[in-house]
Amino acid sequence: MASMNSLGIDKPPAKTRVAVAMSGGVDSSTTAALLAREGYDLVGLTLKLYDKTDQDSGKSCCTGSDIADAAAIAAEYGFDHHVLDVRQAFARKVIDSFVGAYAAGMTPIPCATCNAVVKFGDMLDAALGLGADCLATGHYVQTRAGPTGTPQLHRGADPTKDQSYFLFAVPPAALAKARFPLGGWTKARTRAEAAQFGLLTAKKAESQDICFVPSGDYTEVVAPRAGAKPGDIVDESGRILGQHRGIIHYTIGQRRGLGIGGGNKVDGGALYVVRIDPARNAVVVGPKAALARTVIAIQDCTWHEPGAAGPVQLQFRSAMVPVEAVLDPGPGGTARLTLHAPQYGIAPGQAAVCYAGTRVLGGGIIAAAA
């Protein structure tokens, strides 16, 4: 009889076909080498996401050299490697959404969108089409079997690398076909294992920026598509304090770069962006106290815990200590989160992700905060 393998599939590794998402970085390369060592039947998949694949900034991913690195590692371990050209789908589902959100005065989170609809959508479909039993990635998250056998999504063991915030929107059905071999590892262990394997990516730099914005300046992508019409910077009473360069250049909680000279203080305190009004093409500023919010409305929700409600630990930014809140689900994929204490700089367009300890209950995109 077959026995449960290390990926939780009731087959011997040699009879388990695993598609490995290979971005060309150290994490996905180590995942591939690890599974090859365990004897799995592998096929490598790399996404071609955008046209500027020759723009190797060292901060991005899926560039021309990344694709070559992924192909080289697949060849070294003797498994097939495919490049999936998803440029049109990526532009439509991720980049257009990103541009539209900024034009609407929001601050989008494109990595969560990409994970949900491209990596665990288009790529997973391709993996299953190649006969794979699952799709393995180098993400630092963990899955565990729930009471009914369905997978639960948990934080990665390394708190400095945990990527669960960016994976909250992966549909539960897709999560059931996903595997994360590095979820219980630290980044230091991954680097050490990569060195032991002799991988050419062992010392490769981390990708830091949004992949299609390697310069780090997102307005280079947004402005040509959405424009950047100048307008008024006003205080909460409507008094004009200065001019902005276009609302795409501003986000909730921003303090620096407002360009309003001596008018950037009130009662001796700094001014912050407290609201963006796309209908009036205005940026509204005020003191820090004006940023305080106790209620968050979210939409486009994905829930890994059916019927989740009540006390939760909440993250509304990727790098923050979770705060206590109460979840009240609503109709049509909406929900309301009531915070125990006021929080600052909550930006529409970002994700609000609910946790119970290490477990991801789900979350949604921030529509408004009050």
Solvent accessible surface area in square Angstrom, and as a share of the most:
residue,aa,sasa,rsa
1,M,242,1.08
2,A,46,0.35
3,S,82,0.53
4,M,126,0.56
5,N,19,0.10
6,S,83,0.54
7,L,16,0.08
8,G,44,0.42
9,I,23,0.12
10,D,84,0.44
11,K,75,0.32
12,P,53,0.33
13,P,43,0.27
14,A,76,0.59
15,K,149,0.63
16,T,0,0.00
17,R,61,0.22
18,V,0,0.00
19,A,0,0.00
20,V,0,0.00
21,A,16,0.12
22,M,2,0.01
23,S,41,0.27
24,G,1,0.01
25,G,22,0.21
26,V,8,0.04
27,D,29,0.15
28,S,7,0.05
29,S,1,0.00
30,T,0,0.00
31,T,0,0.00
32,A,0,0.00
33,A,0,0.00
34,L,16,0.08
35,L,2,0.01
36,A,27,0.21
37,R,145,0.53
38,E,67,0.30
39,G,38,0.37
40,Y,13,0.05
41,D,56,0.29
42,L,10,0.05
43,V,0,0.00
44,G,0,0.00
45,L,0,0.00
46,T,0,0.00
47,L,5,0.03
48,K,53,0.23
49,L,3,0.01
50,Y,24,0.09
51,D,107,0.56
52,K,132,0.56
53,T,23,0.13
54,D,121,0.63
55,Q,73,0.32
56,D,77,0.40
57,S,52,0.34
58,G,49,0.47
59,K,102,0.43
60,S,12,0.08
61,C,30,0.18
62,C,6,0.04
63,T,5,0.03
64,G,29,0.27
65,S,49,0.32
66,D,9,0.04
67,I,28,0.14
68,A,60,0.47
69,D,29,0.15
70,A,0,0.00
71,A,39,0.30
72,A,43,0.34
73,I,0,0.00
74,A,1,0.00
75,A,75,0.59
76,E,105,0.47
77,Y,66,0.25
78,G,68,0.66
79,F,24,0.10
80,D,92,0.48
81,H,43,0.19
82,H,69,0.31
83,V,67,0.39
84,L,34,0.17
85,D,85,0.44
86,V,19,0.11
87,R,80,0.29
88,Q,153,0.68
89,A,17,0.13
90,F,1,0.01
91,A,39,0.31
92,R,141,0.51
93,K,62,0.26
94,V,3,0.02
95,I,14,0.07
96,D,80,0.41
97,S,59,0.38
98,F,3,0.01
99,V,13,0.07
100,G,40,0.38
101,A,18,0.14
102,Y,15,0.06
103,A,43,0.33
104,A,49,0.38
105,G,10,0.09
106,M,44,0.20
107,T,22,0.13
108,P,18,0.11
109,I,13,0.07
110,P,12,0.07
111,C,58,0.35
112,A,3,0.03
113,T,42,0.25
114,C,10,0.06
115,N,7,0.03
116,A,14,0.11
117,V,56,0.32
118,V,0,0.00
119,K,55,0.23
120,F,5,0.02
121,G,20,0.19
122,D,37,0.19
123,M,6,0.02
124,L,11,0.05
125,D,93,0.48
126,A,29,0.22
127,A,0,0.00
128,L,74,0.37
129,G,69,0.66
130,L,65,0.32
131,G,50,0.48
132,A,8,0.06
133,D,35,0.18
134,C,0,0.00
135,L,0,0.00
136,A,0,0.00
137,T,5,0.03
138,G,11,0.11
139,H,23,0.10
140,Y,1,0.00
141,V,0,0.00
142,Q,41,0.18
143,T,45,0.26
144,R,117,0.43
145,A,85,0.66
146,G,12,0.12
147,P,134,0.84
148,T,119,0.69
149,G,54,0.52
150,T,85,0.49
151,P,38,0.24
152,Q,25,0.11
153,L,0,0.00
154,H,13,0.06
155,R,49,0.18
156,G,7,0.07
157,A,54,0.42
158,D,12,0.06
159,P,116,0.73
160,T,116,0.67
161,K,54,0.23
162,D,30,0.15
163,Q,59,0.26
164,S,0,0.00
165,Y,6,0.02
166,F,58,0.24
167,L,1,0.01
168,F,2,0.01
169,A,21,0.16
170,V,2,0.01
171,P,56,0.35
172,P,63,0.39
173,A,85,0.66
174,A,8,0.06
175,L,2,0.01
176,A,45,0.35
177,K,83,0.35
178,A,1,0.01
179,R,48,0.17
180,F,20,0.08
181,P,29,0.18
182,L,0,0.00
183,G,1,0.01
184,G,47,0.45
185,W,22,0.08
186,T,65,0.38
187,K,26,0.11
188,A,76,0.59
189,R,115,0.42
190,T,0,0.00
191,R,65,0.24
192,A,57,0.44
193,E,33,0.15
194,A,0,0.00
195,A,64,0.50
196,Q,157,0.70
197,F,34,0.14
198,G,54,0.52
199,L,7,0.04
200,L,99,0.49
201,T,0,0.00
202,A,13,0.10
203,K,193,0.82
204,K,56,0.24
205,A,74,0.57
206,E,51,0.23
207,S,62,0.40
208,Q,131,0.58
209,D,49,0.25
210,I,49,0.25
211,C,20,0.12
212,F,19,0.08
213,V,5,0.03
214,P,19,0.12
215,S,65,0.42
216,G,45,0.44
217,D,62,0.32
218,Y,50,0.19
219,T,16,0.09
220,E,105,0.47
221,V,20,0.11
222,V,0,0.00
223,A,34,0.26
224,P,104,0.65
225,R,142,0.52
226,A,43,0.34
227,G,36,0.35
228,A,37,0.29
229,K,150,0.63
230,P,86,0.54
231,G,11,0.10
232,D,47,0.24
233,I,0,0.00
234,V,3,0.02
235,D,23,0.12
236,E,102,0.46
237,S,99,0.64
238,G,37,0.36
239,R,149,0.54
240,I,102,0.52
241,L,33,0.16
242,G,18,0.18
243,Q,108,0.48
244,H,4,0.02
245,R,146,0.53
246,G,1,0.01
247,I,15,0.08
248,I,4,0.02
249,H,37,0.16
250,Y,5,0.02
251,T,40,0.23
252,I,23,0.12
253,G,24,0.23
254,Q,40,0.18
255,R,106,0.39
256,R,179,0.65
257,G,59,0.57
258,L,7,0.03
259,G,69,0.67
260,I,15,0.08
261,G,54,0.52
262,G,83,0.80
263,G,29,0.28
264,N,64,0.33
265,K,122,0.52
266,V,56,0.32
267,D,150,0.78
268,G,71,0.68
269,G,30,0.29
270,A,26,0.20
271,L,7,0.04
272,Y,42,0.16
273,V,0,0.00
274,V,6,0.03
275,R,117,0.43
276,I,17,0.09
277,D,28,0.14
278,P,60,0.38
279,A,102,0.79
280,R,139,0.51
281,N,30,0.15
282,A,3,0.02
283,V,0,0.00
284,V,1,0.01
285,V,0,0.00
286,G,2,0.02
287,P,52,0.33
288,K,106,0.45
289,A,79,0.61
290,A,22,0.17
291,L,7,0.03
292,A,34,0.27
293,R,51,0.19
294,T,56,0.32
295,V,29,0.17
296,I,0,0.00
297,A,42,0.32
298,I,3,0.01
299,Q,66,0.30
300,D,102,0.53
301,C,23,0.14
302,T,24,0.14
303,W,62,0.22
304,H,17,0.07
305,E,52,0.23
306,P,118,0.74
307,G,74,0.71
308,A,9,0.07
309,A,62,0.48
310,G,20,0.19
311,P,109,0.69
312,V,2,0.01
313,Q,56,0.25
314,L,0,0.00
315,Q,5,0.02
316,F,1,0.01
317,R,101,0.37
318,S,53,0.34
319,A,95,0.74
320,M,37,0.17
321,V,125,0.72
322,P,49,0.31
323,V,29,0.16
324,E,82,0.37
325,A,0,0.00
326,V,62,0.36
327,L,3,0.02
328,D,80,0.42
329,P,57,0.36
330,G,36,0.35
331,P,117,0.73
332,G,82,0.79
333,G,34,0.32
334,T,51,0.29
335,A,7,0.06
336,R,125,0.46
337,L,0,0.00
338,T,57,0.33
339,L,10,0.05
340,H,122,0.54
341,A,51,0.39
342,P,68,0.43
343,Q,37,0.16
344,Y,85,0.32
345,G,14,0.13
346,I,5,0.03
347,A,9,0.07
348,P,30,0.19
349,G,5,0.05
350,Q,32,0.14
351,A,0,0.00
352,A,0,0.00
353,V,0,0.00
354,C,0,0.00
355,Y,0,0.00
356,A,51,0.39
357,G,51,0.49
358,T,63,0.37
359,R,43,0.16
360,V,0,0.00
361,L,16,0.08
362,G,0,0.00
363,G,0,0.00
364,G,0,0.00
365,I,38,0.19
366,I,0,0.00
367,A,38,0.29
368,A,53,0.41
369,A,24,0.18
370,A,87,0.68
